[in-house]
Amino acid sequence: MGRVDKGVKCSVSGCSRDAVRSLATEKVKSAGLNVGSGQKRVYVCKEHYKEFKKKTKKDKTIDKWRYGA
Ligand SMILES: [Zn+2]
C-alpha cells in the first residue's frame, strides 16, 4: 500500500482523476472495480479507494465465496 507520485492517474476504467494509492490488482478486482490486468499493482484515486475500502470491508466473506479466493 504505497503512496503515489503526483501526476499518476487512477487505473480504474473510465476514471481520470489523480491517483492517491497503489494497490494489488487482485484485490482491486475482487472489490469489483474495473481495472486492466497485466500489472501487479494498480493506482486508484480517492473516490475509488473509498469504494475499494467499503467493499472489502463489507463483502469480505461473500467475496471469498463469489470469487473463489
Ligand atoms: Zn478513480
PDB file of the backbone (N, CA, C, O) and the ligand in Angstrom, with CONECT records:
HET     ZN  A 101       1
ATOM      1  N   MET A   1       0.843  -1.193   0.000  1.00  0.00           N
ATOM      2  CA  MET A   1       0.000   0.000   0.000  1.00  0.00           C
ATOM      3  C   MET A   1       0.881   1.247   0.000  1.00  0.00           C
ATOM      4  O   MET A   1       1.008   1.916   1.025  1.00  0.00           O
ATOM      5  N   GLY A   2       1.461   1.546  -1.089  1.00  0.00           N
ATOM      6  CA  GLY A   2       2.368   2.685  -1.114  1.00  0.00           C
ATOM      7  C   GLY A   2       1.667   3.979  -1.457  1.00  0.00           C
ATOM      8  O   GLY A   2       0.504   3.997  -1.858  1.00  0.00           O
ATOM      9  N   ARG A   3       2.385   5.029  -1.293  1.00  0.00           N
ATOM     10  CA  ARG A   3       1.872   6.314  -1.744  1.00  0.00           C
ATOM     11  C   ARG A   3       2.227   6.475  -3.208  1.00  0.00           C
ATOM     12  O   ARG A   3       3.024   5.719  -3.764  1.00  0.00           O
ATOM     13  N   VAL A   4       1.621   7.470  -3.814  1.00  0.00           N
ATOM     14  CA  VAL A   4       1.736   7.589  -5.257  1.00  0.00           C
ATOM     15  C   VAL A   4       2.311   8.948  -5.635  1.00  0.00           C
ATOM     16  O   VAL A   4       2.006   9.963  -5.009  1.00  0.00           O
ATOM     17  N   ASP A   5       3.135   8.950  -6.654  1.00  0.00           N
ATOM     18  CA  ASP A   5       3.705  10.208  -7.135  1.00  0.00           C
ATOM     19  C   ASP A   5       2.643  11.108  -7.737  1.00  0.00           C
ATOM     20  O   ASP A   5       1.607  10.637  -8.206  1.00  0.00           O
ATOM     21  N   LYS A   6       2.902  12.377  -7.720  1.00  0.00           N
ATOM     22  CA  LYS A   6       1.958  13.315  -8.342  1.00  0.00           C
ATOM     23  C   LYS A   6       1.919  13.106  -9.843  1.00  0.00           C
ATOM     24  O   LYS A   6       2.933  12.812 -10.476  1.00  0.00           O
ATOM     25  N   GLY A   7       0.727  13.263 -10.399  1.00  0.00           N
ATOM     26  CA  GLY A   7       0.589  13.152 -11.845  1.00  0.00           C
ATOM     27  C   GLY A   7       0.186  11.764 -12.298  1.00  0.00           C
ATOM     28  O   GLY A   7      -0.118  11.569 -13.475  1.00  0.00           O
ATOM     29  N   VAL A   8       0.175  10.789 -11.393  1.00  0.00           N
ATOM     30  CA  VAL A   8      -0.262   9.439 -11.751  1.00  0.00           C
ATOM     31  C   VAL A   8      -1.782   9.397 -11.711  1.00  0.00           C
ATOM     32  O   VAL A   8      -2.407   9.902 -10.778  1.00  0.00           O
ATOM     33  N   LYS A   9      -2.368   8.785 -12.738  1.00  0.00           N
ATOM     34  CA  LYS A   9      -3.825   8.753 -12.830  1.00  0.00           C
ATOM     35  C   LYS A   9      -4.386   7.431 -12.327  1.00  0.00           C
ATOM     36  O   LYS A   9      -3.707   6.405 -12.296  1.00  0.00           O
ATOM     37  N   CYS A  10      -5.638   7.500 -11.941  1.00  0.00           N
ATOM     38  CA  CYS A  10      -6.370   6.327 -11.477  1.00  0.00           C
ATOM     39  C   CYS A  10      -6.433   5.260 -12.579  1.00  0.00           C
ATOM     40  O   CYS A  10      -6.633   5.576 -13.752  1.00  0.00           O
ATOM     41  N   SER A  11      -6.262   4.017 -12.190  1.00  0.00           N
ATOM     42  CA  SER A  11      -6.250   2.916 -13.169  1.00  0.00           C
ATOM     43  C   SER A  11      -7.625   2.364 -13.471  1.00  0.00           C
ATOM     44  O   SER A  11      -7.769   1.538 -14.372  1.00  0.00           O
ATOM     45  N   VAL A  12      -8.628   2.792 -12.749  1.00  0.00           N
ATOM     46  CA  VAL A  12      -9.973   2.292 -12.994  1.00  0.00           C
ATOM     47  C   VAL A  12     -10.466   2.794 -14.340  1.00  0.00           C
ATOM     48  O   VAL A  12     -10.298   3.961 -14.693  1.00  0.00           O
ATOM     49  N   SER A  13     -11.076   1.881 -15.079  1.00  0.00           N
ATOM     50  CA  SER A  13     -11.543   2.193 -16.418  1.00  0.00           C
ATOM     51  C   SER A  13     -12.510   3.371 -16.423  1.00  0.00           C
ATOM     52  O   SER A  13     -13.487   3.378 -15.675  1.00  0.00           O
ATOM     53  N   GLY A  14     -12.243   4.352 -17.251  1.00  0.00           N
ATOM     54  CA  GLY A  14     -13.128   5.497 -17.380  1.00  0.00           C
ATOM     55  C   GLY A  14     -12.877   6.594 -16.360  1.00  0.00           C
ATOM     56  O   GLY A  14     -13.564   7.615 -16.372  1.00  0.00           O
ATOM     57  N   CYS A  15     -11.923   6.404 -15.491  1.00  0.00           N
ATOM     58  CA  CYS A  15     -11.638   7.396 -14.461  1.00  0.00           C
ATOM     59  C   CYS A  15     -10.311   8.071 -14.780  1.00  0.00           C
ATOM     60  O   CYS A  15      -9.332   7.412 -15.129  1.00  0.00           O
ATOM     61  N   SER A  16     -10.291   9.401 -14.655  1.00  0.00           N
ATOM     62  CA  SER A  16      -9.038  10.091 -14.968  1.00  0.00           C
ATOM     63  C   SER A  16      -8.601  11.018 -13.846  1.00  0.00           C
ATOM     64  O   SER A  16      -7.846  11.968 -14.056  1.00  0.00           O
ATOM     65  N   ARG A  17      -9.088  10.724 -12.662  1.00  0.00           N
ATOM     66  CA  ARG A  17      -8.655  11.529 -11.521  1.00  0.00           C
ATOM     67  C   ARG A  17      -7.242  11.137 -11.089  1.00  0.00           C
ATOM     68  O   ARG A  17      -6.727  10.082 -11.461  1.00  0.00           O
ATOM     69  N   ASP A  18      -6.645  12.002 -10.306  1.00  0.00           N
ATOM     70  CA  ASP A  18      -5.304  11.710  -9.802  1.00  0.00           C
ATOM     71  C   ASP A  18      -5.338  10.564  -8.798  1.00  0.00           C
ATOM     72  O   ASP A  18      -6.213  10.497  -7.935  1.00  0.00           O
ATOM     73  N   ALA A  19      -4.381   9.680  -8.928  1.00  0.00           N
ATOM     74  CA  ALA A  19      -4.315   8.541  -8.017  1.00  0.00           C
ATOM     75  C   ALA A  19      -3.735   8.958  -6.666  1.00  0.00           C
ATOM     76  O   ALA A  19      -2.871   9.831  -6.586  1.00  0.00           O
ATOM     77  N   VAL A  20      -4.223   8.324  -5.622  1.00  0.00           N
ATOM     78  CA  VAL A  20      -3.688   8.595  -4.288  1.00  0.00           C
ATOM     79  C   VAL A  20      -3.070   7.353  -3.662  1.00  0.00           C
ATOM     80  O   VAL A  20      -2.311   7.437  -2.697  1.00  0.00           O
ATOM     81  N   ARG A  21      -3.412   6.191  -4.234  1.00  0.00           N
ATOM     82  CA  ARG A  21      -2.946   4.942  -3.649  1.00  0.00           C
ATOM     83  C   ARG A  21      -2.586   3.944  -4.719  1.00  0.00           C
ATOM     84  O   ARG A  21      -3.174   3.949  -5.800  1.00  0.00           O
ATOM     85  N   SER A  22      -1.630   3.091  -4.432  1.00  0.00           N
ATOM     86  CA  SER A  22      -1.400   1.944  -5.297  1.00  0.00           C
ATOM     87  C   SER A  22      -1.779   0.698  -4.521  1.00  0.00           C
ATOM     88  O   SER A  22      -1.450   0.545  -3.344  1.00  0.00           O
ATOM     89  N   LEU A  23      -2.480  -0.192  -5.215  1.00  0.00           N
ATOM     90  CA  LEU A  23      -2.996  -1.401  -4.572  1.00  0.00           C
ATOM     91  C   LEU A  23      -2.696  -2.608  -5.443  1.00  0.00           C
ATOM     92  O   LEU A  23      -2.403  -2.475  -6.631  1.00  0.00           O
ATOM     93  N   ALA A  24      -2.773  -3.790  -4.838  1.00  0.00           N
ATOM     94  CA  ALA A  24      -2.592  -5.016  -5.605  1.00  0.00           C
ATOM     95  C   ALA A  24      -3.771  -5.196  -6.552  1.00  0.00           C
ATOM     96  O   ALA A  24      -4.927  -5.074  -6.147  1.00  0.00           O
ATOM     97  N   THR A  25      -3.471  -5.486  -7.813  1.00  0.00           N
ATOM     98  CA  THR A  25      -4.520  -5.621  -8.823  1.00  0.00           C
ATOM     99  C   THR A  25      -5.592  -6.618  -8.418  1.00  0.00           C
ATOM    100  O   THR A  25      -6.785  -6.362  -8.580  1.00  0.00           O
ATOM    101  N   GLU A  26      -5.167  -7.736  -7.898  1.00  0.00           N
ATOM    102  CA  GLU A  26      -6.111  -8.782  -7.497  1.00  0.00           C
ATOM    103  C   GLU A  26      -7.137  -8.282  -6.496  1.00  0.00           C
ATOM    104  O   GLU A  26      -8.325  -8.588  -6.593  1.00  0.00           O
ATOM    105  N   LYS A  27      -6.664  -7.515  -5.542  1.00  0.00           N
ATOM    106  CA  LYS A  27      -7.556  -7.023  -4.502  1.00  0.00           C
ATOM    107  C   LYS A  27      -8.553  -6.035  -5.059  1.00  0.00           C
ATOM    108  O   LYS A  27      -9.733  -6.046  -4.708  1.00  0.00           O
ATOM    109  N   VAL A  28      -8.060  -5.184  -5.931  1.00  0.00           N
ATOM    110  CA  VAL A  28      -8.940  -4.177  -6.524  1.00  0.00           C
ATOM    111  C   VAL A  28     -10.007  -4.847  -7.372  1.00  0.00           C
ATOM    112  O   VAL A  28     -11.172  -4.450  -7.361  1.00  0.00           O
ATOM    113  N   LYS A  29      -9.594  -5.858  -8.096  1.00  0.00           N
ATOM    114  CA  LYS A  29     -10.546  -6.588  -8.932  1.00  0.00           C
ATOM    115  C   LYS A  29     -11.586  -7.302  -8.100  1.00  0.00           C
ATOM    116  O   LYS A  29     -12.770  -7.298  -8.438  1.00  0.00           O
ATOM    117  N   SER A  30     -11.158  -7.908  -7.030  1.00  0.00           N
ATOM    118  CA  SER A  30     -12.111  -8.645  -6.205  1.00  0.00           C
ATOM    119  C   SER A  30     -13.048  -7.704  -5.470  1.00  0.00           C
ATOM    120  O   SER A  30     -14.073  -8.133  -4.941  1.00  0.00           O
ATOM    121  N   ALA A  31     -12.706  -6.436  -5.433  1.00  0.00           N
ATOM    122  CA  ALA A  31     -13.623  -5.446  -4.865  1.00  0.00           C
ATOM    123  C   ALA A  31     -14.616  -4.973  -5.919  1.00  0.00           C
ATOM    124  O   ALA A  31     -15.495  -4.165  -5.622  1.00  0.00           O
ATOM    125  N   GLY A  32     -14.485  -5.467  -7.145  1.00  0.00           N
ATOM    126  CA  GLY A  32     -15.445  -5.164  -8.184  1.00  0.00           C
ATOM    127  C   GLY A  32     -15.093  -3.964  -9.034  1.00  0.00           C
ATOM    128  O   GLY A  32     -15.906  -3.526  -9.847  1.00  0.00           O
ATOM    129  N   LEU A  33     -13.904  -3.425  -8.865  1.00  0.00           N
ATOM    130  CA  LEU A  33     -13.519  -2.272  -9.671  1.00  0.00           C
ATOM    131  C   LEU A  33     -12.908  -2.744 -10.993  1.00  0.00           C
ATOM    132  O   LEU A  33     -12.198  -3.748 -11.062  1.00  0.00           O
ATOM    133  N   ASN A  34     -13.214  -1.988 -12.013  1.00  0.00           N
ATOM    134  CA  ASN A  34     -12.805  -2.385 -13.356  1.00  0.00           C
ATOM    135  C   ASN A  34     -11.414  -1.838 -13.704  1.00  0.00           C
ATOM    136  O   ASN A  34     -11.276  -0.716 -14.190  1.00  0.00           O
ATOM    137  N   VAL A  35     -10.410  -2.643 -13.450  1.00  0.00           N
ATOM    138  CA  VAL A  35      -9.052  -2.229 -13.781  1.00  0.00           C
ATOM    139  C   VAL A  35      -8.445  -3.197 -14.781  1.00  0.00           C
ATOM    140  O   VAL A  35      -8.838  -4.362 -14.848  1.00  0.00           O
ATOM    141  N   GLY A  36      -7.506  -2.721 -15.540  1.00  0.00           N
ATOM    142  CA  GLY A  36      -6.857  -3.572 -16.517  1.00  0.00           C
ATOM    143  C   GLY A  36      -5.970  -4.596 -15.845  1.00  0.00           C
ATOM    144  O   GLY A  36      -5.470  -4.366 -14.743  1.00  0.00           O
ATOM    145  N   SER A  37      -5.773  -5.727 -16.504  1.00  0.00           N
ATOM    146  CA  SER A  37      -4.898  -6.735 -15.922  1.00  0.00           C
ATOM    147  C   SER A  37      -3.515  -6.615 -16.550  1.00  0.00           C
ATOM    148  O   SER A  37      -3.278  -5.757 -17.401  1.00  0.00           O
ATOM    149  N   GLY A  38      -2.624  -7.472 -16.128  1.00  0.00           N
ATOM    150  CA  GLY A  38      -1.295  -7.440 -16.695  1.00  0.00           C
ATOM    151  C   GLY A  38      -0.277  -6.763 -15.804  1.00  0.00           C
ATOM    152  O   GLY A  38       0.931  -6.944 -15.958  1.00  0.00           O
ATOM    153  N   GLN A  39      -0.786  -5.979 -14.871  1.00  0.00           N
ATOM    154  CA  GLN A  39       0.125  -5.362 -13.927  1.00  0.00           C
ATOM    155  C   GLN A  39      -0.115  -5.923 -12.550  1.00  0.00           C
ATOM    156  O   GLN A  39      -1.211  -6.388 -12.237  1.00  0.00           O
ATOM    157  N   LYS A  40       0.890  -5.881 -11.745  1.00  0.00           N
ATOM    158  CA  LYS A  40       0.755  -6.371 -10.382  1.00  0.00           C
ATOM    159  C   LYS A  40       0.045  -5.353  -9.510  1.00  0.00           C
ATOM    160  O   LYS A  40      -0.737  -5.705  -8.628  1.00  0.00           O
ATOM    161  N   ARG A  41       0.325  -4.095  -9.768  1.00  0.00           N
ATOM    162  CA  ARG A  41      -0.266  -3.050  -8.956  1.00  0.00           C
ATOM    163  C   ARG A  41      -1.045  -2.084  -9.844  1.00  0.00           C
ATOM    164  O   ARG A  41      -0.709  -1.858 -11.006  1.00  0.00           O
ATOM    165  N   VAL A  42      -2.086  -1.531  -9.255  1.00  0.00           N
ATOM    166  CA  VAL A  42      -2.836  -0.512  -9.957  1.00  0.00           C
ATOM    167  C   VAL A  42      -2.938   0.714  -9.064  1.00  0.00           C
ATOM    168  O   VAL A  42      -2.685   0.651  -7.861  1.00  0.00           O
ATOM    169  N   TYR A  43      -3.314   1.827  -9.677  1.00  0.00           N
ATOM    170  CA  TYR A  43      -3.446   3.064  -8.937  1.00  0.00           C
ATOM    171  C   TYR A  43      -4.902   3.467  -8.856  1.00  0.00           C
ATOM    172  O   TYR A  43      -5.654   3.336  -9.822  1.00  0.00           O
ATOM    173  N   VAL A  44      -5.286   3.955  -7.698  1.00  0.00           N
ATOM    174  CA  VAL A  44      -6.673   4.388  -7.544  1.00  0.00           C
ATOM    175  C   VAL A  44      -6.732   5.806  -6.984  1.00  0.00           C
ATOM    176  O   VAL A  44      -5.875   6.229  -6.209  1.00  0.00           O
ATOM    177  N   CYS A  45      -7.769   6.522  -7.403  1.00  0.00           N
ATOM    178  CA  CYS A  45      -7.996   7.868  -6.900  1.00  0.00           C
ATOM    179  C   CYS A  45      -8.681   7.798  -5.537  1.00  0.00           C
ATOM    180  O   CYS A  45      -8.973   6.713  -5.033  1.00  0.00           O
ATOM    181  N   LYS A  46      -8.927   8.938  -4.963  1.00  0.00           N
ATOM    182  CA  LYS A  46      -9.529   8.993  -3.634  1.00  0.00           C
ATOM    183  C   LYS A  46     -10.893   8.329  -3.617  1.00  0.00           C
ATOM    184  O   LYS A  46     -11.213   7.569  -2.703  1.00  0.00           O
ATOM    185  N   GLU A  47     -11.693   8.618  -4.632  1.00  0.00           N
ATOM    186  CA  GLU A  47     -13.050   8.076  -4.689  1.00  0.00           C
ATOM    187  C   GLU A  47     -13.045   6.561  -4.820  1.00  0.00           C
ATOM    188  O   GLU A  47     -13.786   5.862  -4.128  1.00  0.00           O
ATOM    189  N   HIS A  48     -12.214   6.072  -5.702  1.00  0.00           N
ATOM    190  CA  HIS A  48     -12.180   4.629  -5.907  1.00  0.00           C
ATOM    191  C   HIS A  48     -11.528   3.908  -4.739  1.00  0.00           C
ATOM    192  O   HIS A  48     -11.835   2.749  -4.462  1.00  0.00           O
ATOM    193  N   TYR A  49     -10.646   4.588  -4.070  1.00  0.00           N
ATOM    194  CA  TYR A  49     -10.052   3.989  -2.883  1.00  0.00           C
ATOM    195  C   TYR A  49     -11.105   3.834  -1.793  1.00  0.00           C
ATOM    196  O   TYR A  49     -11.146   2.832  -1.078  1.00  0.00           O
ATOM    197  N   LYS A  50     -11.948   4.845  -1.686  1.00  0.00           N
ATOM    198  CA  LYS A  50     -13.053   4.792  -0.724  1.00  0.00           C
ATOM    199  C   LYS A  50     -13.965   3.620  -1.050  1.00  0.00           C
ATOM    200  O   LYS A  50     -14.356   2.845  -0.177  1.00  0.00           O
ATOM    201  N   GLU A  51     -14.290   3.512  -2.328  1.00  0.00           N
ATOM    202  CA  GLU A  51     -15.155   2.431  -2.775  1.00  0.00           C
ATOM    203  C   GLU A  51     -14.513   1.080  -2.482  1.00  0.00           C
ATOM    204  O   GLU A  51     -15.164   0.152  -2.002  1.00  0.00           O
ATOM    205  N   PHE A  52     -13.253   0.997  -2.775  1.00  0.00           N
ATOM    206  CA  PHE A  52     -12.498  -0.222  -2.527  1.00  0.00           C
ATOM    207  C   PHE A  52     -12.549  -0.608  -1.052  1.00  0.00           C
ATOM    208  O   PHE A  52     -12.789  -1.765  -0.707  1.00  0.00           O
ATOM    209  N   LYS A  53     -12.324   0.356  -0.209  1.00  0.00           N
ATOM    210  CA  LYS A  53     -12.317   0.075   1.228  1.00  0.00           C
ATOM    211  C   LYS A  53     -13.686  -0.371   1.711  1.00  0.00           C
ATOM    212  O   LYS A  53     -13.818  -1.302   2.506  1.00  0.00           O
ATOM    213  N   LYS A  54     -14.697   0.318   1.210  1.00  0.00           N
ATOM    214  CA  LYS A  54     -16.067  -0.008   1.590  1.00  0.00           C
ATOM    215  C   LYS A  54     -16.383  -1.455   1.222  1.00  0.00           C
ATOM    216  O   LYS A  54     -16.907  -2.219   2.033  1.00  0.00           O
ATOM    217  N   LYS A  55     -16.057  -1.808   0.001  1.00  0.00           N
ATOM    218  CA  LYS A  55     -16.405  -3.142  -0.488  1.00  0.00           C
ATOM    219  C   LYS A  55     -15.600  -4.220   0.195  1.00  0.00           C
ATOM    220  O   LYS A  55     -16.136  -5.276   0.532  1.00  0.00           O
ATOM    221  N   THR A  56     -14.343  -3.976   0.402  1.00  0.00           N
ATOM    222  CA  THR A  56     -13.532  -5.014   1.024  1.00  0.00           C
ATOM    223  C   THR A  56     -13.956  -5.234   2.462  1.00  0.00           C
ATOM    224  O   THR A  56     -13.859  -6.346   2.981  1.00  0.00           O
ATOM    225  N   LYS A  57     -14.420  -4.189   3.100  1.00  0.00           N
ATOM    226  CA  LYS A  57     -14.850  -4.325   4.477  1.00  0.00           C
ATOM    227  C   LYS A  57     -16.166  -5.081   4.557  1.00  0.00           C
ATOM    228  O   LYS A  57     -16.313  -6.037   5.318  1.00  0.00           O
ATOM    229  N   LYS A  58     -17.112  -4.629   3.756  1.00  0.00           N
ATOM    230  CA  LYS A  58     -18.470  -5.142   3.817  1.00  0.00           C
ATOM    231  C   LYS A  58     -18.593  -6.575   3.328  1.00  0.00           C
ATOM    232  O   LYS A  58     -19.186  -7.425   3.993  1.00  0.00           O
ATOM    233  N   ASP A  59     -18.033  -6.826   2.172  1.00  0.00           N
ATOM    234  CA  ASP A  59     -18.306  -8.094   1.497  1.00  0.00           C
ATOM    235  C   ASP A  59     -17.166  -9.096   1.613  1.00  0.00           C
ATOM    236  O   ASP A  59     -17.009  -9.959   0.750  1.00  0.00           O
ATOM    237  N   LYS A  60     -16.398  -8.993   2.632  1.00  0.00           N
ATOM    238  CA  LYS A  60     -15.222  -9.837   2.727  1.00  0.00           C
ATOM    239  C   LYS A  60     -15.560 -11.318   2.575  1.00  0.00           C
ATOM    240  O   LYS A  60     -14.958 -12.025   1.766  1.00  0.00           O
ATOM    241  N   THR A  61     -16.510 -11.765   3.346  1.00  0.00           N
ATOM    242  CA  THR A  61     -16.840 -13.181   3.337  1.00  0.00           C
ATOM    243  C   THR A  61     -17.519 -13.581   2.034  1.00  0.00           C
ATOM    244  O   THR A  61     -17.197 -14.612   1.443  1.00  0.00           O
ATOM    245  N   ILE A  62     -18.448 -12.763   1.601  1.00  0.00           N
ATOM    246  CA  ILE A  62     -19.185 -13.056   0.372  1.00  0.00           C
ATOM    247  C   ILE A  62     -18.234 -13.091  -0.825  1.00  0.00           C
ATOM    248  O   ILE A  62     -18.317 -13.978  -1.675  1.00  0.00           O
ATOM    249  N   ASP A  63     -17.336 -12.118  -0.877  1.00  0.00           N
ATOM    250  CA  ASP A  63     -16.389 -12.085  -1.976  1.00  0.00           C
ATOM    251  C   ASP A  63     -15.541 -13.335  -2.040  1.00  0.00           C
ATOM    252  O   ASP A  63     -15.174 -13.794  -3.122  1.00  0.00           O
ATOM    253  N   LYS A  64     -15.235 -13.874  -0.897  1.00  0.00           N
ATOM    254  CA  LYS A  64     -14.427 -15.086  -0.879  1.00  0.00           C
ATOM    255  C   LYS A  64     -15.162 -16.222  -1.579  1.00  0.00           C
ATOM    256  O   LYS A  64     -14.559 -16.991  -2.327  1.00  0.00           O
ATOM    257  N   TRP A  65     -16.453 -16.325  -1.337  1.00  0.00           N
ATOM    258  CA  TRP A  65     -17.217 -17.354  -1.998  1.00  0.00           C
ATOM    259  C   TRP A  65     -17.344 -17.036  -3.482  1.00  0.00           C
ATOM    260  O   TRP A  65     -17.122 -17.881  -4.349  1.00  0.00           O
ATOM    261  N   ARG A  66     -17.706 -15.793  -3.737  1.00  0.00           N
ATOM    262  CA  ARG A  66     -18.043 -15.400  -5.096  1.00  0.00           C
ATOM    263  C   ARG A  66     -16.842 -15.536  -6.032  1.00  0.00           C
ATOM    264  O   ARG A  66     -16.981 -15.946  -7.184  1.00  0.00           O
ATOM    265  N   TYR A  67     -15.689 -15.194  -5.530  1.00  0.00           N
ATOM    266  CA  TYR A  67     -14.526 -15.210  -6.403  1.00  0.00           C
ATOM    267  C   TYR A  67     -13.643 -16.429  -6.185  1.00  0.00           C
ATOM    268  O   TYR A  67     -12.598 -16.585  -6.818  1.00  0.00           O
ATOM    269  N   GLY A  68     -14.084 -17.283  -5.280  1.00  0.00           N
ATOM    270  CA  GLY A  68     -13.340 -18.498  -5.046  1.00  0.00           C
ATOM    271  C   GLY A  68     -11.931 -18.294  -4.517  1.00  0.00           C
ATOM    272  O   GLY A  68     -11.047 -19.119  -4.749  1.00  0.00           O
ATOM    273  N   ALA A  69     -11.727 -17.205  -3.812  1.00  0.00           N
ATOM    274  CA  ALA A  69     -10.383 -16.900  -3.333  1.00  0.00           C
ATOM    275  C   ALA A  69     -10.030 -17.732  -2.093  1.00  0.00           C
ATOM    276  O   ALA A  69      -8.931 -17.602  -1.555  1.00  0.00           O
TER     277      ALA A  69
HETATM  278 ZN    ZN A 101     -10.728   6.543  -9.933  1.00  0.00          ZN2+
END
